[in-house]
Amino acid sequence: MRIGAGIALIAAGAIIAFAVRDTSDTLNLTALGIIIMLAGIAGIWLSYRLANQRRNHEPTVLDPEVEKQYDTTPPKQVADQPIDVTPTHLREDHR
């Protein structure tokens, strides 16, 4: 049962329990509606529990070469010498 079906059961149960008035000695519609609403709540809870199960498995071990490709640690030194970002036409050594 998915969440949508659970919500539909809750709505149908509420309609039967609170909106329908019938004077039958054999069937209590209020109790029937509450039972249907509880079934909808149980269905929503169960679908949530099944969708969010924690799996007990060992962590995945990556190959060190593959792990090095995706390493996002910044390097300690970017260049051997400072990089001059001054535009060429403003540099003193420009001819």
C-alpha positions as CSV (number, residue, x, y, z in Angstrom):
1,M,0.0,0.0,0.0
2,R,1.3,3.4,-0.9
3,I,0.8,6.7,0.9
4,G,-1.9,7.7,-1.6
5,A,-4.0,4.6,-0.9
6,G,-3.6,5.2,2.8
7,I,-4.8,8.7,2.5
8,A,-7.8,7.5,0.4
9,L,-8.7,4.9,3.1
10,I,-8.5,7.6,5.8
11,A,-10.8,9.9,3.7
12,A,-13.3,7.1,2.9
13,G,-13.3,6.0,6.6
14,A,-13.9,9.6,7.7
15,I,-16.8,10.0,5.3
16,I,-18.4,6.7,6.4
17,A,-17.8,7.5,10.1
18,F,-18.9,11.1,10.3
19,A,-21.0,12.0,7.2
20,V,-23.2,8.9,6.6
21,R,-26.1,8.6,9.0
22,D,-27.9,5.3,8.9
23,T,-30.0,3.6,11.6
24,S,-29.1,0.0,11.1
25,D,-29.0,-2.5,14.0
26,T,-26.6,-4.9,12.3
27,L,-23.9,-2.5,11.1
28,N,-22.4,0.4,13.1
29,L,-21.1,2.8,10.4
30,T,-19.1,4.9,12.9
31,A,-17.1,1.9,14.0
32,L,-16.6,0.7,10.4
33,G,-15.3,4.2,9.4
34,I,-12.9,4.3,12.3
35,I,-11.6,0.8,11.4
36,I,-11.1,1.9,7.8
37,M,-9.2,5.0,9.0
38,L,-7.0,2.9,11.2
39,A,-6.2,0.7,8.3
40,G,-5.2,3.7,6.3
41,I,-3.0,5.0,9.1
42,A,-1.4,1.5,9.4
43,G,-0.8,1.4,5.6
44,I,0.9,4.8,5.6
45,W,3.1,3.8,8.6
46,L,4.0,0.5,6.9
47,S,4.9,2.1,3.6
48,Y,7.1,4.6,5.4
49,R,8.8,1.9,7.4
50,L,9.5,-0.2,4.2
51,A,10.7,2.8,2.2
52,N,13.2,3.8,4.9
53,Q,14.7,0.5,6.1
54,R,18.2,0.6,7.2
55,R,20.3,-1.9,5.4
56,N,23.0,-3.7,7.4
57,H,25.8,-4.2,5.0
58,E,29.5,-3.6,4.9
59,P,30.7,-0.2,3.6
60,T,31.8,-0.1,0.0
61,V,35.6,-0.1,-0.4
62,L,36.9,1.9,-3.4
63,D,40.0,1.3,-5.3
64,P,42.7,3.7,-4.2
65,E,43.3,4.9,-7.7
66,V,39.6,5.7,-8.3
67,E,39.4,7.4,-4.9
68,K,42.4,9.6,-5.9
69,Q,40.7,10.7,-9.0
70,Y,37.8,12.1,-7.1
71,D,39.8,13.6,-4.2
72,T,38.6,17.2,-3.6
73,T,41.3,18.1,-1.0
74,P,43.0,21.3,-2.2
75,P,46.7,21.0,-2.9
76,K,49.1,22.4,-0.3
77,Q,51.0,24.4,-3.0
78,V,49.5,25.6,-6.2
79,A,52.6,26.8,-8.0
80,D,56.3,27.0,-7.5
81,Q,56.3,30.8,-7.8
82,P,53.6,33.5,-7.2
83,I,51.3,34.0,-10.1
84,D,51.0,37.5,-11.5
85,V,47.4,38.3,-12.3
86,T,48.1,41.9,-13.4
87,P,46.8,42.6,-16.9
88,T,49.6,42.6,-19.5
89,H,49.2,46.2,-20.5
90,L,49.6,47.4,-16.9
91,R,52.8,45.4,-16.1
92,E,56.0,47.3,-15.7
93,D,58.0,44.9,-17.8
94,H,55.6,45.2,-20.7
95,R,57.1,46.7,-23.9
